[in-house]
């Protein structure tokens, strides 16, 4: 059986801040309007479930981003966000710019 993947490709969006990330994932991940725009809320959403029916209806969440802005170099906020993804059930894939 193949895992059902929710693939969210944000490579075409400029993501300079965590707020940009929350704006970018809100719709494709089905985040409710009341969803907290912080790392703890995101961790609860992708690990504990019960917050997003869209995410919960898939076995795996894969978010693709470009290696720029928030995900360029060693920006603290980008690294903190990246650390929330477990690399198995939910993955953040950072693509180098061509």
C-alpha positions, -999 to +999 in steps of 0.1 A: +000+000+000+013+035-009+011+062+016-012+091+007+010+122+004-001+158+007+024+177-014+026+215-008+050+232-033+060+267-022+090+271-044+074+299-064+064+319-034+087+344-016+090+333+020+110+358+040+093+354+074+074+329+094+043+349+087+049+344+050+051+307+056+018+306+076+002+326+047+016+301+022+005+269+039-029+280+053-050+272+023-033+241+009-030+225+044-066+235+053-056+254+084-086+268+103-089+305+107-082+302+144-049+284+138-021+298+158+007+314+137+035+300+157+059+270+159+040+252+187+007+254+168+024+241+136+040+212+156+006+203+171-009+204+136+015+181+119+023+157+149-008+155+171-035+160+145-071+170+151-065+205+138-065+202+100-087+177+083-067+181+051-034+172+068-051+145+088-065+128+057-030+121+044-003+098+057+025+120+048+030+158+045+057+171+022+064+208+019+088+220-008+105+254-005+133+272-022+166+278-005+161+316-001+146+340+023+136+322+055+153+290+043+186+306+031+217+298+051+213+294+088+185+317+097+173+309+132+136+310+125+140+289+094+160+263+112+135+262+141+107+256+116+127+229+098+134+211+131+097+206+136+094+183+106+103+147+115+117+137+081+093+108+078+056+115+083+062+151+076+091+165+055+104+199+046+124+197+013+146+227+007+156+230-029+188+248-040+183+275-065+194+267-100 
